[in-house]
Amino acid sequence: MHPEVKFNLSEKGQLLGFGWEDYVMFCGMLLASLAIGIFYAFRDKNKANEEFLLGGRSMTCVPVSMSLVASYISAILVLGAPAETYYHSVGWLVGIGGMLALPIVAFVFMPFFYNLRITSVYQVSH
C-alpha cells in the first residue's frame, strides 16, 4: 500500500497554496543552489569563460554535444511538451521535428563549430 498523499485542499477540493512544509523545502532548495553557486564562484574566480563553457577544451566533441543536447531536453520540455500537445493537437509535429533535428545538430553542426574553436555561433573567428 502507498502512504496517503496530502495536499493543501479546501473542503471544495480547491488547492489553497503552499503550506509551511512546502516553503521550508522550497527555501532549502534555493539556499542549497545559492551556496553551491557562491562556493564555486569564489573557488574558481580566476578561471576564464572558456574553462567554464568548454571544460578547458580538454573534452572531445561527444561529451560537449551530449551536454548541450541534455540541456535542450530539459525538465521544462519534458513537462511542457505533453501539455502543449494535449491542448494544441498539432504540437506533436514540433516535438517530432525537434527530435529528428537533434541527431543532425549533434553529429553535423556541433563537430563543425567545435573544430572552429569558437564558444558561440555568433562569435566571429579571427
Secondary structure, DSSP 8 states (H G I E B T S, - for coil): --------B-TTS-B----HHHHHHHHHHHHHHHHHHHHHHHHTTTS-HHHHHHGGGTS-HHHHHHHHHHHHS-HHHHHHHHHHHHHSTTHHHHHHHHHHHHHHIIIIIHHHHHHTT-SSTT----
